[in-house]
Amino acid sequence: MSHSTYRSPLADRYASKAMLELWSLQTRHGLWRRLWLALAEAEQELGVAIPPEALTQMRAHLDDIDFDAVAAYEQRFRHDVMAHIHAFGDVAPAAKAVIHLGATSCFVTDNGDLIQMRRGLELLRGRLVAVIRALATFAKQWRDEPTLGYTHLQPAQLTTVGKRATLWMQDLVLDLADLDYRLANIPMRGVKGTTGTQASFLELFGGDHQKVRTLDAKVCHAMGFPGSIPVSGQTYSRKIDSQVLEVLGGLAASAAKFASDLRMLQSFGEIEEPFGTEQIGSSAMAYKRNPMRSERINSLARFVLAVTGTANQTHSVQYFERTLDDSAIRRITIPEAFLATDAIMILLENIVSGLEVHPARIQQRISEELPFMATEALIVRAVQAGADRQAVHEVIRVHSIAAARAMKDEGKPNDMLQRLAADAAFPVPSADLAAVTDATRFVGRAPQQVDDFLAEVIHPILVAAGEAAPAKEEVRV
């Protein structure tokens, strides 16, 4: 590895080998050669005079790309597609005269990009299902562990640790539905010609419109697609890019929401992300255990959310049949968005597979707030014991404010219940007070909601996915 030139951190530090290979020059230009082969094969089947030896030579040289030769041709021609055509022709001389016959550059660039994006979504889908599977295990384990809920970042009615995990899963399930829709509907550009009219292919087949339509279908089928986009200019509509990248943005946003929640939970001491046995949290503060994985998710998600917006901007200025100001930015943003999202999903699975829950700390924080949340139940108990509702309300108000003040100003524990027990104006025995503040009374149907969600929503997804899972990736620094 050269250390004298810039390399993307996404390649060196974050993304997986599989995603890096997908967006490599080898894969990209290997796809170009496969597209040229599929085009030549289909043209021959439909009557174009292409010698069998041409196809044989093309098949024999799909992956042995001489990138030095390509670079030399590109320096001469200032055209990357023509450079690859000539380099392919050098190793398949019998095909040199027919490679790219009837096609425009976007035949290989656009179709190749769509193939790579579809494969990228497939890779991300495997990682997404793995994250959902890990969260399902976590939710089941902690389905009935009471914990403080938060609204407005303030303590609110109790929920459970497992129920909160279903909220994270619900976002990912919605992302999975979006991803699956795009996977099922992403088309090829197909064989459309210079401005999308297929004029060159109509000329090639002597005005036979049906042969042109069949050619388009044959090439799509050869590349594993059911069909092509119905109409195009020189390029497929760049709206498709924005639709695909919106899926990545959705994954990034869901992961970032989870990571933000976890960073706060870790600051509370309730739940922590994994921490290596020799991991160092701070070069100065040796005790530190920082949520670096979650922080990295937030950082990478910010990048993905920023670059996904460029796709709509690019689409909005593709005047008429196409302009070339889409080229440079697409070369950068599409692969980088996939690499960054891949890195996010690797981190997410790593975290959720190793979450550390601290029930004692969770219960301690509940004990600080639960007496306040139980006030309505306390009023009901007092009225049942014969007290005046309005009078009891005032007694509770006075003692709850005093207890809160002592907690904030003097660092004392929440002693509201002890204050009420000592007040003759409050007619509920101490034993009843303790029973009212049992945390499990305040979680509602949270445990049952976990069970229902796992059974009705998550189980079908996991069954359909099967047991296959992507290889676990090491989280690199």
C-alpha positions in Angstrom: 0.0 0.0 0.0 1.4 3.4 -1.0 1.6 6.0 1.8 2.6 8.8 -0.5 -0.8 9.4 -2.1 -4.3 10.0 -0.7 -6.5 7.1 -0.1 -10.1 7.2 1.0 -10.6 6.3 4.7 -13.7 4.5 3.6 -11.4 2.0 1.8 -8.6 1.9 4.4 -10.5 1.9 7.6 -14.3 1.4 7.4 -15.9 -0.5 4.5 -15.9 -4.3 4.0 -13.8 -6.2 1.5 -17.0 -7.3 -0.4 -18.2 -3.7 -0.9 -14.7 -2.5 -1.9 -14.5 -5.3 -4.5 -17.9 -4.4 -5.8 -16.9 -0.8 -6.5 -13.4 -1.6 -7.7 -12.2 -0.8 -11.2 -11.8 -4.5 -11.9 -15.5 -5.1 -11.2 -16.7 -2.0 -13.0 -14.8 -2.7 -16.2 -15.3 -6.4 -16.1 -19.0 -5.6 -16.2 -18.4 -3.4 -19.3 -16.8 -6.3 -21.1 -19.7 -8.6 -20.1 -22.1 -6.0 -21.4 -20.3 -5.8 -24.7 -20.3 -9.6 -24.9 -24.0 -9.8 -24.2 -24.7 -7.2 -26.8 -22.6 -9.0 -29.5 -24.2 -12.4 -28.6 -27.7 -11.0 -28.9 -26.9 -9.2 -32.2 -25.5 -12.4 -33.6 -28.5 -14.3 -32.6 -30.7 -11.8 -34.4 -28.8 -12.0 -37.6 -25.8 -9.6 -37.4 -22.7 -11.0 -39.1 -20.5 -11.5 -36.0 -18.0 -14.3 -36.4 -18.1 -17.0 -33.7 -14.4 -16.5 -33.0 -15.1 -12.9 -32.0 -17.4 -14.1 -29.2 -15.0 -16.8 -28.2 -12.2 -14.3 -27.8 -14.4 -11.9 -25.9 -15.5 -14.6 -23.5 -11.8 -15.5 -22.9 -10.8 -12.0 -21.8 -13.5 -10.7 -19.6 -11.4 -10.1 -16.6 -7.7 -9.9 -17.7 -7.9 -6.2 -18.2 -4.6 -4.4 -19.0 -5.1 -1.2 -17.1 -1.8 0.2 -18.2 -2.9 -0.2 -21.8 -6.2 1.4 -21.0 -4.5 4.4 -19.3 -2.3 4.8 -22.4 -5.3 4.8 -24.7 -7.2 7.2 -22.5 -4.3 9.6 -22.5 -4.5 9.6 -26.3 -8.2 9.6 -26.8 -9.4 11.5 -23.6 -12.3 9.1 -23.5 -12.5 6.3 -21.0 -15.0 4.1 -22.8 -13.1 4.2 -26.1 -9.9 3.4 -24.2 -11.5 0.2 -22.9 -12.9 -0.7 -26.3 -9.5 -0.6 -27.8 -7.9 -2.5 -25.0 -10.5 -5.2 -25.3 -10.0 -5.3 -29.0 -6.3 -5.8 -28.5 -6.9 -9.1 -26.7 -10.0 -10.1 -28.8 -8.8 -9.1 -32.3 -11.6 -11.0 -34.0 -14.1 -8.9 -32.2 -12.3 -5.5 -32.5 -14.5 -4.4 -35.5 -17.8 -5.2 -33.7 -17.3 -4.4 -30.1 -19.8 -1.7 -29.1 -21.7 -2.0 -32.4 -24.7 0.4 -32.4 -24.1 1.4 -28.8 -23.2 4.7 -27.0 -21.0 5.0 -24.0 -23.9 5.0 -21.6 -24.7 1.4 -22.7 -21.8 0.2 -20.6 -21.5 3.1 -18.0 -25.2 3.3 -17.1 -26.0 -0.4 -17.3 -22.9 -1.2 -15.3 -23.8 1.4 -12.6 -27.2 -0.1 -12.2 -25.8 -3.6 -11.9 -23.4 -2.4 -9.2 -26.1 -0.5 -7.3 -28.3 -3.6 -7.3 -25.5 -5.8 -6.0 -24.7 -3.1 -3.4 -28.2 -3.2 -2.2 -28.1 -6.9 -1.9 -24.9 -6.7 0.2 -26.5 -4.1 2.5 -29.7 -6.2 2.8 -27.7 -9.1 4.3 -26.1 -6.8 6.8 -29.5 -5.2 7.6 -31.1 -8.5 8.3 -28.2 -9.5 10.5 -28.7 -6.3 12.6 -32.4 -7.0 12.9 -31.7 -10.6 14.0 -29.3 -9.4 16.7 -31.7 -6.8 18.0 -34.5 -9.4 18.1 -32.3 -11.5 20.4 -31.6 -8.5 22.6 -35.3 -7.4 22.7 -36.4 -10.9 23.7 -33.8 -11.1 26.5 -34.8 -7.7 28.0 -38.5 -7.7 27.1 -39.6 -7.0 30.7 -36.8 -5.1 32.2 -38.3 -1.7 33.4 -36.5 1.4 32.4 -37.2 5.1 32.3 -38.8 6.3 29.2 -37.9 9.8 27.9 -39.9 12.5 26.2 -38.3 15.8 25.5 -35.1 14.2 26.9 -36.8 14.3 30.3 -37.8 11.2 32.4 -41.3 10.0 31.4 -43.5 7.0 31.9 -41.6 3.7 32.2 -41.0 1.4 29.3 -38.8 -1.7 29.1 -35.3 -2.2 27.6 -36.7 -4.7 25.2 -39.6 -2.4 24.1 -37.1 0.4 23.3 -35.2 -2.1 21.1 -38.3 -2.7 19.1 -38.4 1.0 18.3 -35.0 0.7 16.8 -36.0 -2.4 14.9 -39.2 -0.8 13.6 -37.1 1.9 11.8 -34.9 -0.8 10.3 -38.0 -2.8 9.2 -39.2 0.2 7.3 -35.8 0.6 5.7 -35.9 -3.1 4.7 -39.2 -2.6 3.0 -37.8 0.4 1.0 -34.7 -1.6 0.1 -36.7 -4.6 -1.1 -38.9 -2.4 -3.2 -35.9 -0.8 -4.9 -34.2 -4.2 -5.4 -37.4 -5.6 -7.0 -37.9 -2.6 -9.3 -34.4 -1.3 -10.3 -34.2 -1.6 -14.1 -31.5 -1.8 -16.6 -31.0 1.1 -19.0 -30.9 -1.5 -21.7 -30.1 -1.0 -25.3 -31.4 2.5 -26.2 -28.8 4.2 -28.4 -27.4 7.7 -28.5 -30.4 9.7 -27.5 -32.6 6.9 -26.4 -34.4 6.5 -29.8 -32.6 3.2 -30.7 -32.1 4.7 -34.2 -28.7 3.0 -34.6 -30.1 -0.4 -33.8 -33.1 0.1 -36.1 -30.5 0.8 -38.8 -28.5 -2.3 -37.9 -31.6 -4.5 -38.3 -32.9 -2.9 -41.5 -35.9 -1.2 -39.9 -37.1 -4.2 -38.0 -38.6 -2.8 -34.9 -39.3 -6.1 -33.3 -35.7 -7.2 -33.5 -34.7 -4.0 -31.7 -37.1 -4.7 -29.0 -35.9 -8.3 -28.8 -32.3 -7.2 -28.6 -33.1 -5.0 -25.6 -34.8 -7.8 -23.9 -32.0 -10.3 -24.6 -29.3 -8.1 -23.2 -31.3 -7.4 -20.1 -32.0 -11.1 -19.6 -28.3 -12.0 -20.1 -27.3 -9.6 -17.3 -29.9 -10.9 -14.9 -32.6 -8.2 -15.2 -36.2 -8.8 -16.2 -36.3 -5.7 -18.3 -35.1 -2.2 -19.0 -36.4 1.2 -18.2 -39.3 1.8 -20.7 -37.8 5.1 -22.2 -34.6 7.0 -21.7 -32.5 9.7 -23.1 -28.9 9.0 -23.6 -28.9 8.1 -19.9 -31.5 6.5 -17.7 -33.3 9.0 -15.6 -31.0 10.2 -12.7 -34.1 10.0 -10.5 -33.3 6.3 -10.2 -30.0 7.3 -8.5 -31.8 9.5 -6.0 -34.3 6.7 -5.3 -31.5 4.2 -4.6 -29.5 6.7 -2.5 -32.6 7.5 -0.5 -32.5 3.9 0.7 -29.0 4.4 1.9 -30.0 7.7 3.5 -32.8 5.9 5.4 -30.4 3.3 6.7 -28.0 6.0 7.8 -30.7 8.0 9.6 -32.0 4.9 11.4 -28.5 3.9 12.5 -27.7 7.5 13.6 -30.9 7.6 15.7 -29.9 4.4 17.4 -26.4 5.6 17.9 -27.6 8.8 19.5 -29.9 7.0 21.8 -27.1 4.6 22.9 -24.6 7.4 23.4 -27.1 9.0 25.9 -27.8 5.7 27.6 -24.1 5.1 28.0 -23.7 8.5 29.5 -26.4 7.5 32.0 -24.5 4.3 32.7 -27.5 2.1 31.7 -26.4 0.4 28.5 -23.0 0.4 26.9 -21.6 -0.5 23.5 -18.9 -3.2 23.4 -15.4 -2.4 24.6 -12.3 -4.4 23.8 -10.2 -5.9 26.6 -7.2 -3.8 25.5 -9.2 -0.9 24.0 -8.1 2.6 25.1 -10.8 5.2 25.5 -8.5 8.2 26.0 -4.8 8.8 25.6 -4.9 11.0 28.7 -7.9 9.8 30.8 -7.2 6.1 31.4 -10.6 5.4 32.9 -12.5 6.6 29.9 -14.8 4.2 28.1 -16.1 6.2 25.2 -18.8 5.1 22.7 -16.5 5.4 19.8 -18.5 3.0 17.6 -21.7 4.9 18.0 -19.9 8.2 17.5 -18.5 6.8 14.3 -22.0 5.8 13.1 -23.2 9.3 13.7 -20.2 10.7 11.8 -20.5 8.4 8.8 -24.3 8.9 8.7 -23.8 12.7 8.5 -21.7 12.0 5.4 -24.3 9.7 3.8 -27.1 12.1 4.4 -25.1 14.9 2.9 -24.2 13.1 -0.3 -27.5 11.5 -0.9 -29.0 14.9 -1.5 -26.7 15.5 -4.5 -28.6 12.9 -6.5 -31.7 15.0 -6.7 -29.6 18.1 -7.5 -27.9 16.2 -10.4 -31.2 15.0 -11.7 -32.7 18.5 -11.7 -30.1 19.8 -14.2 -30.0 16.9 -16.7 -31.2 19.0 -19.6 -33.2 17.3 -22.3 -31.6 13.9 -23.2 -28.5 14.4 -20.9 -25.6 16.6 -19.9 -22.2 15.5 -18.7 -22.2 17.4 -15.4 -23.5 14.2 -13.8 -20.4 12.2 -14.5 -17.8 13.3 -12.1 -20.1 13.6 -9.1 -21.7 10.2 -9.7 -18.2 8.6 -9.9 -17.6 9.9 -6.4 -20.9 10.0 -4.5 -22.5 6.7 -5.5 -19.6 4.4 -4.6 -18.7 6.4 -1.5 -22.4 6.4 -0.3 -22.4 2.6 -0.6 -19.0 2.2 1.2 -20.1 4.5 4.0 -23.4 2.8 4.5 -21.7 -0.5 4.5 -19.4 0.7 7.2 -22.4 2.0 9.2 -24.1 -1.4 9.0 -20.9 -3.2 10.1 -20.6 -1.0 13.1 -24.3 -1.4 13.9 -24.2 -5.2 13.9 -21.1 -5.1 16.0 -22.7 -2.9 18.6 -26.1 -4.6 18.9 -24.4 -8.0 19.1 -22.4 -7.0 22.2 -24.6 -4.5 24.1 -23.9 -4.5 27.8 -27.0 -3.7 30.0 -26.6 -2.6 33.6 -29.9 -3.4 35.4 -28.7 -2.1 38.8 -28.0 1.3 37.3 -31.3 1.3 35.5 -33.1 0.5 38.7 -31.3 3.2 40.6 -32.3 5.8 38.0 -35.9 4.5 38.2 -35.9 4.9 42.0 -35.0 8.5 41.6 -38.0 9.3 39.4 -40.7 6.6 40.0 -42.3 8.1 43.2 -43.1 11.2 41.1 -44.6 9.1 38.4 -46.8 7.2 40.9 -48.6 10.3 42.2 -51.8 9.6 40.3 -51.9 6.1 41.7 -51.2 7.5 45.1 -54.1 9.9 44.9 -56.5 7.0 44.0 -55.3 4.9 46.9 -55.8 7.8 49.3 -59.3 8.5 48.1 -60.1 4.8 48.4 -59.0 5.1 52.0 -61.5 7.9 52.6 -59.5 11.0 51.9 -60.6 14.1 50.0 -59.1 14.1 46.5 -58.2 17.8 46.4 -56.7 17.8 49.9 -54.6 14.7 49.1 -53.5 16.3 45.8 -52.1 19.3 47.7 -50.3 17.1 50.2 -48.6 15.2 47.4 -47.8 18.4 45.6 -46.1 20.0 48.6 -44.0 16.9 49.5 -43.0 16.1 45.9 -41.7 19.6 45.3 -39.8 19.4 48.6 -38.3 16.1 47.7 -37.3 17.3 44.3 -35.7 20.3 45.8 -33.7 18.2 48.3 -32.5 16.0 45.4 -31.3 18.9 43.3 -29.9 21.2 46.0 -28.7 18.7 48.6 -28.0 15.6 46.6 -30.4 13.5 48.7 -32.3 10.4 47.4 -35.9 10.7 46.5 -37.7 10.5 49.8 -41.2 11.6 48.8 -42.7 8.3 49.9 -41.1 8.7 53.4 -42.4 12.2 53.6 -45.9 11.1 52.8 -45.8 8.2 55.2 -44.8 10.6 58.0 -47.7 13.0 57.2 -50.9 12.2 59.1 -52.9 14.0 56.4 -52.0 11.2 54.0 -54.0 8.1 55.0 -52.2 5.4 53.0 -50.0 2.9 55.0 -46.3 2.6 54.2 -46.7 -0.9 52.9 -49.3 0.2 50.4 -47.0 3.1 49.3 -44.3 0.7 48.4 -46.6 -1.6 46.5 -47.9 1.4 44.4 -44.3 2.1 43.3 -43.4 -1.3 42.0 -41.8 -0.5 38.6 -43.5 -3.4 36.8 -46.9 -1.7 37.4 -45.8 1.2 35.2 -44.6 -0.5 32.0 -48.1 -1.1 30.5 -48.1 -3.7 27.8 -44.4 -3.2 26.9 -43.4 -6.9 27.4 -46.4 -8.1 25.5 -45.7 -5.6 22.7 -42.2 -7.0 22.4 -43.6 -10.5 22.0 -46.2 -9.5 19.5 -43.7 -7.5 17.4 -41.2 -10.3 17.3 -43.8 -12.9 16.4 -45.8 -10.9 13.9 -43.2 -8.6 12.3 -39.7 -9.9 12.9 -40.1 -13.7 12.8 -41.5 -13.7 9.2 -38.5 -11.5 8.0 -36.0 -13.8 9.6 -37.6 -17.0 8.3 -37.7 -15.6 4.8 -34.0 -14.6 5.1 -32.9 -18.0 6.2 -29.8 -18.8 8.2 -27.3 -17.3 5.7 -25.5 -14.2 7.0 -22.7 -12.1 5.8 -19.3 -12.7 7.2 -18.7 -10.7 10.4 -16.3 -7.8 9.7 -13.7 -6.6 12.2 -14.3 -3.1 13.3 -11.1 -1.3 12.5 -9.8 1.9 14.1 
